[in-house]
Amino acid sequence: MLKKILFDFITLQDDVINGGMFYTQKIFYEIVNKDVEIYGLYDGNIPISERIRTILNMHKIALIDIRDRNVYETINNMQIDTFFIGIAQRYNSFDLCDLKCKIVIVCHDLFDMSLEYFKILQSDPLKTFTKKYLIRKRQKRNKIKLILMFLLYPLVLLRRYIRQKKEQKRTMHNYENLKKLIIQDNVFVVTDSEYSKYSIEYFLGTPKNKIKVFYAPFSNGKFEENAVTFNESLLKDKKYFLLISMDRSTKNAILFIEQWEKVCLYTNYEYDCVLIGKIKVNMKNCIILEEVDSSELAYLYKNAFALVYPSFAEGFGYPPIEAAAYGTPSICSNVTSIPEICGDMPVYFSPFYQEDLFRAMIKMMENRDIYVEKAKQRFLEVIHRQKEDLEKLFDLILGERI
């Protein structure tokens, strides 16, 4: 008798590709080739894209709407063996405690909780940019406006404080369902790193079953390199530092931007930088690409002098390993999961000090060949671990039902 798998299509309904969605998609494409019967759980309040419809039609997958009043009774009556959830946070609003089947739930990170320490809200990308780097500089305010600003500033601080408290309360409330769920006998929590494991236990408590740490899988290790659509002549004969997702506040773009001029002066403008994201900054030797597809990203990884990764927090952190697939070394933040995943591959720096990033970039310039070899070695180690952990994940999903 075929095992019945209820698969998380709510994560696949995300509008934009992200690490967790990429992970879930990879698991789906692997498990759909197993000898199993798959059903999909989706959110009827979110439109189903053509991409998802194509997947459903190709594999003849029936959908169940989580908004259905009797959804949990329906799932229990179907005698589902395992319910797989690719991103735990997509189910913050739903109480799944009445489900009787085995539940394998992946929690990649708890950034919205951990970043409260630094008051960095993901909903406000790039609010930390200083005005001197914006292309359209505001005109100097007159004295009256300056006086008004000075008088009103305490109100601005109060408003910011109230908003942060509301966000913190909302975040904590959102995880109440997950806190209740993970202490059940039929629930198994999976995460990508030891850092994320202890982060979950710190913020949510210890689950009933021991948290499994399985490295997040790649698709094929490398992206396809054909069909580059941006003007490649922009980068011809340039030695450039690559930074991605610069329009996300957690990626800490400001740290790089505020020290870039120092790097340019130190090297007599020998190097360029390529920033990927919808940002507007006015800097010399800087190329901005708002969006790139996987082929273009492959080209950028392969030809970069080094990847710079100043992120505040990562549950795993794909980009340094993706760059390493092409033998491209990395300069990485030394916090959260990054040292665990990257090992001795990168040049590390603190994401809180501009001068430390400056030091790390100069060190890369002086010793790049050493770090190229380290990148190649670490890539092989991570890929090996990923393949092993993927099999362990399938053993967990397809093993005996509770």
Phi, psi and chi 1 to 4 in degrees:
 res  aa     phi    psi   chi1   chi2   chi3   chi4
   1 MET       -  130.4 -174.4  173.3  177.9      -
   2 LEU   -68.1  141.7  -65.5  178.7      -      -
   3 LYS   -71.9  142.9  -76.2 -169.4  176.2  -66.4
   4 LYS  -101.1  120.2  -66.5 -178.2  178.8 -179.7
   5 ILE  -113.2  123.9  -53.7  -62.1      -      -
   6 LEU   -93.9  119.2 -179.7   62.9      -      -
   7 PHE  -108.2  144.5 -162.2   86.9      -      -
   8 ASP   -74.8  100.3  167.9   18.7      -      -
   9 PHE   -95.3   -8.7  -92.4   74.7      -      -
  10 ILE   -64.0  -42.3  -67.2  177.9      -      -
  11 THR   -62.7  -37.5  -67.1      -      -      -
  12 LEU   -72.7  -11.7  -63.0 -178.1      -      -
  13 GLN   -82.6   -3.2  -74.8  179.3  -87.2      -
  14 ASP   -54.1  143.0  -78.3   -1.8      -      -
  15 ASP   -69.4  -36.2  -72.2  -24.3      -      -
  16 VAL  -119.4  148.8  -65.4      -      -      -
  17 ILE   -69.0  130.9  -62.3  -67.9      -      -
  18 ASN  -139.6  172.8   55.6   67.4      -      -
  19 GLY   -58.5  -43.8      -      -      -      -
  20 GLY   -67.1  -37.9      -      -      -      -
  21 MET   -67.7  -41.5 -179.6 -176.9  177.6      -
  22 PHE   -58.1  -44.0  178.9   83.6      -      -
  23 TYR   -59.5  -50.4  175.1  103.1      -      -
  24 THR   -62.8  -40.1  -53.5      -      -      -
  25 GLN   -63.3  -41.4 -169.0  168.1  -83.7      -
  26 LYS   -61.4  -44.5  167.5   67.3  175.1  176.7
  27 ILE   -63.0  -40.7  -59.4  -55.8      -      -
  28 PHE   -61.4  -48.9  173.3   78.7      -      -
  29 TYR   -63.1  -26.7  -73.8  139.9      -      -
  30 GLU   -79.1  -45.2  -68.8  -76.3  -19.6      -
  31 ILE   -75.9  -24.1 -152.9  167.5      -      -
  32 VAL   -67.6  -19.4   78.5      -      -      -
  33 ASN   -90.7   -1.8  -67.1  -42.6      -      -
  34 LYS   -82.0  168.4  -53.1  -75.7 -175.4 -178.1
  35 ASP   -85.7   73.8 -165.7   18.6      -      -
  36 VAL  -139.3  165.2  -64.7      -      -      -
  37 GLU  -107.6  119.7 -172.9  175.8  -15.8      -
  38 ILE  -109.6  134.2  -61.9 -179.2      -      -
  39 TYR  -119.8  155.1  -61.2   86.2      -      -
  40 GLY  -116.2  136.7      -      -      -      -
  41 LEU  -102.6  125.4 -172.2   67.7      -      -
  42 TYR  -132.2  171.2   83.1  112.5      -      -
  43 ASP  -105.8  111.6 -172.7  -20.3      -      -
  44 GLY   -65.1  -13.3      -      -      -      -
  45 ASN   -85.4   -5.5  -70.9   -8.9      -      -
  46 ILE  -113.6  130.1  -57.5  174.4      -      -
  47 PRO   -59.4  146.1  -21.4   32.1      -      -
  48 ILE   -94.5  121.1  -61.2  177.8      -      -
  49 SER   -74.1  164.7   67.3      -      -      -
  50 GLU   -62.2  -34.0  -75.4  -57.9  -44.7      -
  51 ARG   -59.8  -44.3  176.7  177.7   58.9   84.3
  52 ILE   -69.7  -40.5  -63.8  -61.1      -      -
  53 ARG   -61.1  -38.4  -70.4 -169.3 -174.3  -80.5
  54 THR   -62.4  -43.1  -60.1      -      -      -
  55 ILE   -62.8  -44.1  -67.5  172.7      -      -
  56 LEU   -62.6  -45.0  -66.1  170.3      -      -
  57 ASN   -68.8  -39.4  -67.3  -25.3      -      -
  58 MET   -63.3  -38.9 -178.5 -178.8  -59.7      -
  59 HIS  -106.6    7.3  -59.8  -74.7      -      -
  60 LYS    51.8   54.5  -63.3 -179.8  173.8   58.9
  61 ILE   -99.2  126.0  -65.5  171.9      -      -
  62 ALA   -83.8  140.9      -      -      -      -
  63 LEU  -104.5  148.0  -74.2 -178.3      -      -
  64 ILE  -121.9  130.7  -57.9  167.5      -      -
  65 ASP   -88.3  121.1 -171.5  -10.6      -      -
  66 ILE   -66.2  -16.5 -161.4  169.1      -      -
  67 ARG   -83.0   -8.4  -59.6  -72.9  178.2  177.0
  68 ASP   -62.5  135.6 -170.1  -47.1      -      -
  69 ARG   -59.8  -32.5 -176.5  167.1   42.8 -175.3
  70 ASN  -108.1   26.8  -59.1  -46.6      -      -
  71 VAL   -60.9  -41.0   62.1      -      -      -
  72 TYR   -71.8  -36.3  -57.9  130.4      -      -
  73 GLU   -64.2  -41.3 -178.4 -178.6  -10.8      -
  74 THR   -60.5  -47.3  -60.5      -      -      -
  75 ILE   -63.4  -42.9  -66.5  171.4      -      -
  76 ASN   -64.2  -38.8  -72.9  -27.1      -      -
  77 ASN   -69.2  -25.5  -70.7  -21.5      -      -
  78 MET   -75.4  -11.0  -68.0  171.4   64.1      -
  79 GLN    56.3   50.8  -65.1 -171.9  -45.2      -
  80 ILE   -63.5  137.1  -66.0  -67.4      -      -
  81 ASP   -80.1  -48.8  -69.2  -78.1      -      -
  82 THR  -141.9  136.1  -56.2      -      -      -
  83 PHE  -106.2  118.6  174.8   27.0      -      -
  84 PHE  -102.8  127.5  174.5   77.3      -      -
  85 ILE  -116.3  122.8  -62.6  175.2      -      -
  86 GLY   -83.8  -30.1      -      -      -      -
  87 ILE  -136.6  113.7  -61.0 -178.8      -      -
  88 ALA   -56.9  -40.2      -      -      -      -
  89 GLN   -64.0  -20.1  -74.5   86.3  -19.2      -
  90 ARG   -68.7  -10.7  -62.0  -64.0  179.1  -92.4
  91 TYR  -115.8   17.8  -67.4   79.1      -      -
  92 ASN   -56.6  -32.8  -80.4  -16.8      -      -
  93 SER   -86.3   -2.7  -58.3      -      -      -
  94 PHE  -117.5  136.7  -54.1  105.1      -      -
  95 ASP   -94.0  107.0 -174.0  -11.6      -      -
  96 LEU   -97.0    9.6  -55.1  177.3      -      -
  97 CYS   -66.4  -18.4  -69.6      -      -      -
  98 ASP   -83.2   -7.3  -71.6  -24.4      -      -
  99 LEU   -72.8  137.0  -70.0  178.7      -      -
 100 LYS   -98.6  -15.7  -54.6  -56.4 -179.5 -174.0
 101 CYS   -76.1  169.4   61.7      -      -      -
 102 LYS   -65.2  136.3 -179.7 -162.2  -64.6 -175.7
 103 ILE  -120.6  119.1  -59.4  175.0      -      -
 104 VAL  -105.5  113.9  175.9      -      -      -
 105 ILE  -121.1  126.0 -176.0  166.6      -      -
 106 VAL   -97.4  122.1 -177.2      -      -      -
 107 CYS  -115.2  102.5 -175.4      -      -      -
 108 HIS   -72.4  -34.5  -59.9  -84.8      -      -
 109 ASP  -168.9  171.5   56.6   68.0      -      -
 110 LEU  -130.1   53.0  -66.8  174.1      -      -
 111 PHE   -57.6  -42.2  -70.0  167.5      -      -
 112 ASP   -62.4  -23.4   47.0   -8.5      -      -
 113 MET   -89.3  -46.1  -59.2 -176.3   79.5      -
 114 SER   -67.7  -33.6   60.3      -      -      -
 115 LEU   -76.6   -5.5  -69.5  175.2      -      -
 116 GLU   -60.1  -27.6  -85.9  -66.1  -48.0      -
 117 TYR   -59.5  -32.5  -71.0  119.3      -      -
 118 PHE  -106.9    3.1  -50.8  111.0      -      -
 119 LYS    55.5   39.5  -54.1  -56.7  177.9 -170.3
 120 ILE  -104.4  108.7  -59.6  166.3      -      -
 121 LEU   -98.1  128.0  -56.0 -178.6      -      -
 122 GLN   -65.4  -19.8  -64.4 -173.0   58.7      -
 123 SER   -77.0   -9.3   57.3      -      -      -
 124 ASP  -120.5   68.1  -70.4  -28.2      -      -
 125 PRO   -63.4  138.8   22.9  -32.5      -      -
 126 LEU    63.2   22.4  -62.1 -177.0      -      -
 127 LYS   -67.7  -18.2 -102.7 -158.7  162.2 -177.8
 128 THR   -83.2   -3.4   52.4      -      -      -
 129 PHE   -61.4  132.5  -89.5  115.3      -      -
 130 THR   -79.7  150.0   53.3      -      -      -
 131 LYS   -63.3  -28.7  -67.1 -177.9  178.4   63.5
 132 LYS   -67.3  -13.7   66.0 -179.9  179.7  178.0
 133 TYR  -101.1   -5.0  -69.9  105.9      -      -
 134 LEU   -74.0  142.5  -64.9  177.1      -      -
 135 ILE   -62.8  -44.7  -73.6  179.9      -      -
 136 ARG   -94.8   96.7  -65.8 -176.6  178.1  179.3
 137 LYS   -78.0  136.8  -62.2  178.7 -178.0  178.3
 138 ARG   -71.8  148.7  -65.4 -178.5  179.7  179.0
 139 GLN   -70.5  152.6  -61.2  -64.5  -38.4      -
 140 LYS   -61.3  132.6  -69.7 -176.2  178.4  179.0
 141 ARG   -73.5  150.1  -63.5  176.8  174.4   87.8
 142 ASN   -78.2  173.0   57.2   36.7      -      -
 143 LYS   -61.7  -36.8  -70.3 -177.3  178.8  179.8
 144 ILE   -63.1  -44.4  -65.2  175.8      -      -
 145 LYS   -64.5  -37.7  -73.7 -175.1  177.2  179.6
 146 LEU   -63.6  -40.2  -73.1  173.4      -      -
 147 ILE   -65.6  -42.7  -68.3  171.1      -      -
 148 LEU   -62.9  -41.8  -74.3  173.5      -      -
 149 MET   -60.9  -42.2  -79.4 -172.8   62.5      -
 150 PHE   -62.2  -41.6  178.5   77.4      -      -
 151 LEU   -71.9  -34.7  -67.0  174.3      -      -
 152 LEU   -88.4   -9.4  -66.2  173.8      -      -
 153 TYR   -58.1  -39.2 -169.4   61.3      -      -
 154 PRO   -59.1  -35.1  -27.0   36.4      -      -
 155 LEU   -67.2  -36.9  -66.7  177.0      -      -
 156 VAL   -62.8  -43.7  172.8      -      -      -
 157 LEU   -64.0  -40.4  -69.5  178.0      -      -
 158 LEU   -64.0  -43.9  177.9   61.3      -      -
 159 ARG   -61.4  -42.0 -178.4 -175.3  174.7 -168.3
 160 ARG   -63.8  -40.9 -175.3 -178.4  -59.1  168.9
 161 TYR   -63.0  -44.8  174.5   79.2      -      -
 162 ILE   -63.1  -42.7  -67.5  172.4      -      -
 163 ARG   -63.4  -41.5 -173.1 -174.6   64.6 -174.8
 164 GLN   -65.0  -38.7  -70.7  172.0  -17.6      -
 165 LYS   -65.8  -39.3  -75.1  -62.6 -179.8 -176.4
 166 LYS   -64.2  -41.6  -75.0 -177.9  177.4  178.8
 167 GLU   -64.5  -41.2  176.4   68.2   18.3      -
 168 GLN   -64.0  -43.0 -172.7  176.4   34.5      -
 169 LYS   -63.8  -42.6 -175.4  176.9  179.6 -179.2
 170 ARG   -62.4  -42.8 -177.6 -169.0   65.7   78.2
 171 THR   -62.0  -47.5  -62.2      -      -      -
 172 MET   -63.1  -40.2  -64.4  -59.7  -66.9      -
 173 HIS   -64.7  -38.3  175.3   71.8      -      -
 174 ASN   -61.8  -26.0  -86.1   -8.3      -      -
 175 TYR   -93.6    3.5  -76.1   97.7      -      -
 176 GLU   -62.5  -40.6  -70.0  -53.6  -48.5      -
 177 ASN   -64.0  -40.6  -75.2  -29.8      -      -
 178 LEU   -68.0  -37.9 -173.9   56.2      -      -
 179 LYS   -59.2  -42.6  -76.3 -177.7  178.6 -179.4
 180 LYS   -68.7  -37.1  -68.2 -170.9  -59.5 -179.8
 181 LEU   -68.9  -43.9 -175.3   65.4      -      -
 182 ILE   -73.1   -9.4   65.5  175.9      -      -
 183 ILE   -94.0    6.6   59.6  174.1      -      -
 184 GLN   -85.7  153.1  -64.8 -166.7  165.6      -
 185 ASP   -64.1  -29.5  -69.7  -26.8      -      -
 186 ASN   -91.8    8.2   63.1  -38.3      -      -
 187 VAL  -112.8  131.4  176.9      -      -      -
 188 PHE  -123.0  122.7  -63.9   83.9      -      -
 189 VAL   -96.2  132.2  178.8      -      -      -
 190 VAL  -119.5  140.9  172.1      -      -      -
 191 THR  -141.9  175.8 -167.6      -      -      -
 192 ASP   -96.1  -15.3  -57.3  -30.9      -      -
 193 SER  -155.4  161.1   63.4      -      -      -
 194 GLU   -62.9  -36.4  -68.1  -69.1  -30.5      -
 195 TYR   -56.7  -49.6  162.1   75.4      -      -
 196 SER   -65.4  -35.2  -70.4      -      -      -
 197 LYS   -57.6  -50.6  170.6 -174.2  171.8 -178.9
 198 TYR   -74.9  -25.3  -70.6  107.6      -      -
 199 SER   -64.6  -42.4  178.6      -      -      -
 200 ILE   -62.3  -45.9  -67.5  166.2      -      -
 201 GLU   -67.1  -32.3  -66.7 -172.4  -23.0      -
 202 TYR   -68.4  -48.0  178.1   81.6      -      -
 203 PHE   -86.7  -33.5  -73.0  113.4      -      -
 204 LEU  -111.6  -13.0  -56.3 -176.6      -      -
 205 GLY    96.8  172.0      -      -      -      -
 206 THR   -85.0  124.3  -57.1      -      -      -
 207 PRO   -66.0  162.6  -19.7   32.3      -      -
 208 LYS   -62.6  -45.5  179.4   70.7  172.7 -178.8
 209 ASN   -99.7  143.5  -64.3  -60.0      -      -
 210 LYS   -57.4  134.7 -174.6  177.5  179.3 -179.0
 211 ILE   -66.1  133.6  -62.6  175.1      -      -
 212 LYS   -94.2  130.3  -52.0  -71.5 -173.6 -178.5
 213 VAL  -103.7  107.0  177.7      -      -      -
 214 PHE  -122.2  125.9  -61.1  148.3      -      -
 215 TYR   -58.7  139.3  -86.8   15.9      -      -
 216 ALA   -65.4  134.5      -      -      -      -
 217 PRO   -82.9  152.2   31.0  -34.3      -      -
 218 PHE   -89.6  167.7  -77.3  147.5      -      -
 219 SER   -73.4  -66.4  176.5      -      -      -
 220 ASN  -133.5   12.0  -65.5  -52.2      -      -
 221 GLY    88.7  -40.4      -      -      -      -
 222 LYS  -132.3  154.7  -67.5 -174.2  178.9 -177.4
 223 PHE   -88.0  162.1  -60.8  116.5      -      -
 224 GLU   -68.1  143.0  -65.7  -64.0  -33.9      -
 225 GLU  -106.6    2.7  -63.1 -178.8   49.4      -
 226 ASN   -88.2  175.3   55.6   -7.5      -      -
 227 ALA    61.8   41.8      -      -      -      -
 228 VAL   -74.0  125.6  174.7      -      -      -
 229 THR  -103.2  -21.5   58.1      -      -      -
 230 PHE   -76.7  165.0   62.8   78.9      -      -
 231 ASN   -72.5  105.0 -172.8   -6.5      -      -
 232 GLU   -66.1  -21.4  -64.9  178.5   37.0      -
 233 SER   -65.0  -20.6   64.3      -      -      -
 234 LEU   -57.8  -30.8  -74.2  172.8      -      -
 235 LEU  -109.6    3.3  -57.3  175.6      -      -
 236 LYS   -60.2  128.4 -173.2  177.0 -179.3 -179.5
 237 ASP    61.8   21.3  -60.6  -35.5      -      -
 238 LYS  -103.1  139.2  -67.7 -176.2 -175.7  -63.3
 239 LYS   -97.2  111.6  -69.4 -169.7  -69.2 -173.8
 240 TYR  -127.0  147.0   61.9   87.7      -      -
 241 PHE   -91.2  134.2  -67.4   94.2      -      -
 242 LEU  -107.0  133.1  175.7   65.1      -      -
 243 LEU  -131.7  135.1  -66.9   92.0      -      -
 244 ILE  -117.7  161.8   69.2  173.8      -      -
 245 SER    53.5   44.3  -58.5      -      -      -
 246 MET   -73.0   -9.7  -71.3  -69.6   93.1      -
 247 ASP   -93.2   13.2   45.5    3.2      -      -
 248 ARG  -109.5  125.9  -68.1  172.7   56.7 -171.1
 249 SER   -59.8  -32.7   59.6      -      -      -
 250 THR   -67.1  -16.8   57.7      -      -      -
 251 LYS   -83.3   -6.4  -59.7  -54.9 -180.0 -177.7
 252 ASN    63.5   45.0 -163.6   16.7      -      -
 253 ALA   -60.6  -33.5      -      -      -      -
 254 ILE   -59.7  -35.4 -173.6   61.8      -      -
 255 LEU   -60.6  -45.8 -172.3   81.4      -      -
 256 PHE   -66.2  -46.0  177.5   84.1      -      -
 257 ILE   -62.2  -39.8  -71.7  168.9      -      -
 258 GLU   -74.8  -14.5  -70.9 -165.3  -24.8      -
 259 GLN  -110.8   -1.0   59.3   86.2   60.3      -
 260 TRP   -62.5  -41.0  176.6 -118.5      -      -
 261 GLU   -61.3  -36.4 -174.2  177.0   -3.4      -
 262 LYS   -62.4  -41.5  -61.5  -84.0 -170.3  179.9
 263 VAL   -63.3  -43.8  171.5      -      -      -
 264 CYS   -61.4  -43.8  -70.2      -      -      -
 265 LEU   -66.5  -40.5  -70.2  172.7      -      -
 266 TYR   -63.0  -36.6 -175.6   88.6      -      -
 267 THR  -102.4    8.2   61.7      -      -      -
 268 ASN    55.9   42.4 -164.6   26.2      -      -
 269 TYR    58.4   37.0  -65.4   90.5      -      -
 270 GLU   -76.6  -26.1 -179.6 -177.7   -6.3      -
 271 TYR  -113.2  156.6  -64.9   84.5      -      -
 272 ASP  -118.2  169.2  -69.3   81.1      -      -
 273 CYS  -129.3  146.8   66.9      -      -      -
 274 VAL  -119.0  119.4  174.6      -      -      -
 275 LEU  -109.4  126.0  -49.4 -177.2      -      -
 276 ILE  -103.1  122.1  -59.3  175.3      -      -
 277 GLY   147.7  163.6      -      -      -      -
 278 LYS   -86.6   79.5  -65.3  179.5 -179.8  178.9
 279 ILE  -129.7  159.5   60.8  173.6      -      -
 280 LYS  -130.4  104.1  -64.3 -176.8 -177.7  -62.6
 281 VAL  -132.1  152.7  -67.4      -      -      -
 282 ASN  -114.3   93.9 -173.5   18.2      -      -
 283 MET  -136.0  150.2  -56.7 -170.2  -55.1      -
 284 LYS   -74.8  154.2  -68.0 -178.2  178.5  179.0
 285 ASN    53.8   42.1  -71.8   38.9      -      -
 286 CYS  -133.0  127.8  178.2      -      -      -
 287 ILE  -115.6  128.5  -62.5  167.8      -      -
 288 ILE  -110.7  126.9  -63.0  174.9      -      -
 289 LEU  -117.6  113.0  -59.2  171.9      -      -
 290 GLU   -63.2  -45.5  -72.3 -165.2   -0.5      -
 291 GLU  -141.6  145.1  -66.8 -179.3   -2.5      -
 292 VAL  -137.4  149.9  -63.5      -      -      -
 293 ASP   -91.9 -177.8   60.6   25.0      -      -
 294 SER   -64.6  -34.4   58.9      -      -      -
 295 SER   -66.8  -42.9  -64.6      -      -      -
 296 GLU   -68.2  -38.6  -67.2  166.4  -26.3      -
 297 LEU   -63.5  -38.3 -175.9   56.9      -      -
 298 ALA   -60.3  -43.9      -      -      -      -
 299 TYR   -61.6  -43.7  177.4   89.3      -      -
 300 LEU   -66.6  -42.5  -67.6  167.4      -      -
 301 TYR   -59.4  -49.7  -84.6  142.2      -      -
 302 LYS   -62.6  -35.3 -175.9  176.3 -178.5  178.9
 303 ASN  -101.6    0.1  -65.7  -76.3      -      -
 304 ALA   -72.2  148.9      -      -      -      -
 305 PHE   -68.7  -42.6 -179.6   79.2      -      -
 306 ALA  -165.3  152.2      -      -      -      -
 307 LEU   -88.2  136.0  173.9   76.2      -      -
 308 VAL  -109.8  127.5 -179.4      -      -      -
 309 TYR  -131.5   82.6 -158.7   56.2      -      -
 310 PRO   -89.8   24.9   30.2  -29.5      -      -
 311 SER   -56.8  143.5 -179.1      -      -      -
 312 PHE   -74.5  -34.9  -77.4  119.9      -      -
 313 ALA  -156.4  137.3      -      -      -      -
 314 GLU  -142.1  141.0  -65.3  -67.4  -23.6      -
 315 GLY   -83.2  -29.5      -      -      -      -
 316 PHE  -141.0  -64.0 -177.3   82.0      -      -
 317 GLY    93.7   83.7      -      -      -      -
 318 TYR   -66.4  -46.0  -81.1  107.4      -      -
 319 PRO   -52.8  -45.3  -31.5   39.2      -      -
 320 PRO   -60.4  -36.9  -25.2   36.4      -      -
 321 ILE   -73.8  -37.5  -55.4  -59.7      -      -
 322 GLU   -61.4  -42.4  -69.9  172.7  -15.9      -
 323 ALA   -64.4  -38.8      -      -      -      -
 324 ALA   -63.5  -25.9      -      -      -      -
 325 ALA   -60.1  -24.7      -      -      -      -
 326 TYR  -104.0   10.2  -59.4   93.3      -      -
 327 GLY    74.7   18.3      -      -      -      -
 328 THR   -93.5  124.9  -61.8      -      -      -
 329 PRO   -78.1  167.9   30.3  -34.4      -      -
 330 SER  -129.4  152.6  -64.5      -      -      -
 331 ILE  -116.8  112.7  -57.1  165.5      -      -
 332 CYS  -123.9  147.3  -68.6      -      -      -
 333 SER   -58.5  145.6  167.8      -      -      -
 334 ASN  -102.3   31.5   62.9   -0.3      -      -
 335 VAL  -121.1  168.0  -64.7      -      -      -
 336 THR    50.1 -127.8   63.3      -      -      -
 337 SER   -84.4   -9.0   69.0      -      -      -
 338 ILE   -60.8  -49.3  -59.9  172.1      -      -
 339 PRO   -61.6  -34.2  -23.5   35.4      -      -
 340 GLU   -63.6  -44.2  175.2 -172.7  -17.1      -
 341 ILE   -79.4  -38.8  -57.8  -56.8      -      -
 342 CYS   -89.1  -15.6  -65.9      -      -      -
 343 GLY    59.8 -137.8      -      -      -      -
 344 ASP   -93.6   16.5   68.5  -12.8      -      -
 345 MET   -66.2  -46.4  174.5 -178.9   77.1      -
 346 PRO   -91.0  174.0    2.5   15.0      -      -
 347 VAL   -89.6  122.6  178.9      -      -      -
 348 TYR   -94.1  156.0  -73.4  109.7      -      -
 349 PHE  -153.9  162.8   64.4   93.7      -      -
 350 SER   -81.4  134.0  168.3      -      -      -
 351 PRO   -76.6    5.9   29.5  -35.9      -      -
 352 PHE  -110.8   -1.2  -55.8  104.1      -      -
 353 TYR  -132.7  117.7  -61.6   97.3      -      -
 354 GLN   -60.6  -41.7  -61.5  166.5   22.5      -
 355 GLU   -66.9  -24.9   68.2  -86.6   23.1      -
 356 ASP   -75.1  -35.8 -159.4   28.9      -      -
 357 LEU   -66.0  -40.8  174.5   54.6      -      -
 358 PHE   -56.1  -46.9  173.4   83.6      -      -
 359 ARG   -59.8  -45.1  171.2 -159.3   59.3   79.8
 360 ALA   -64.3  -37.7      -      -      -      -
 361 MET   -68.3  -38.8  -67.7  178.5   70.3      -
 362 ILE   -66.6  -40.0  -58.3  -54.4      -      -
 363 LYS   -61.4  -39.4 -175.6  174.7 -178.5  179.2
 364 MET   -63.8  -41.6  177.5   60.2   72.7      -
 365 MET   -59.9  -36.3  -63.9  172.5 -164.0      -
 366 GLU   -83.1  -22.0  -65.6  172.1  -14.4      -
 367 ASN  -134.3   30.1  -59.3  -80.3      -      -
 368 ARG   -57.5  -41.3 -175.7  176.3 -174.1  -88.3
 369 ASP   -58.1  -38.2  -71.3  -13.5      -      -
 370 ILE   -62.6  -43.0  -65.4  173.9      -      -
 371 TYR   -77.6  -23.0  -70.2   99.0      -      -
 372 VAL   -62.8  -46.6  166.0      -      -      -
 373 GLU   -65.4  -38.4  -66.7  -54.1  -47.2      -
 374 LYS   -64.8  -37.7  -72.4 -174.3  175.0 -175.2
 375 ALA   -63.6  -44.9      -      -      -      -
 376 LYS   -61.2  -43.2  -67.3  176.5 -179.3  177.2
 377 GLN   -66.9  -45.1  179.0   60.8   34.4      -
 378 ARG   -66.5  -35.7 -175.5   56.4 -178.5  166.0
 379 PHE   -58.0  -45.7  174.0   72.8      -      -
 380 LEU   -62.9  -39.3  -64.7  176.5      -      -
 381 GLU   -65.5  -43.9  -66.8  168.1   -3.8      -
 382 VAL   -68.6  -42.3  171.0      -      -      -
 383 ILE   -60.1  -41.2  -75.8  -67.7      -      -
 384 HIS   -61.9  -45.1  178.3   72.8      -      -
 385 ARG   -64.9  -39.6  167.7   75.6 -175.4  -92.6
 386 GLN   -61.8  -42.6  -73.6  172.6  -35.3      -
 387 LYS   -64.2  -42.5  -70.7  178.2  179.4  177.4
 388 GLU   -63.0  -44.6  -71.4 -175.0  -20.8      -
 389 ASP   -70.4  -30.0  -75.0   -6.5      -      -
 390 LEU   -64.0  -40.4 -172.4   59.2      -      -
 391 GLU   -66.3  -36.8  -69.7  -54.3  -47.2      -
 392 LYS   -66.1  -37.5  -68.6  176.8 -176.9  176.4
 393 LEU   -64.0  -43.1  176.4   60.2      -      -
 394 PHE   -66.4  -35.4  -71.6  135.5      -      -
 395 ASP   -60.8  -38.7  -73.2  -16.4      -      -
 396 LEU   -69.1  -44.3  179.5   61.7      -      -
 397 ILE   -67.5  -43.8  -64.3  171.8      -      -
 398 LEU   -95.4    0.2  -57.1  177.3      -      -
 399 GLY   -71.1 -169.8      -      -      -      -
 400 GLU   -59.7  140.6  -66.4  -59.0  -45.6      -
 401 ARG   -73.8  159.4   60.8  178.8  -62.4  174.3
 402 ILE   -74.7      -  -59.7  -60.6      -      -
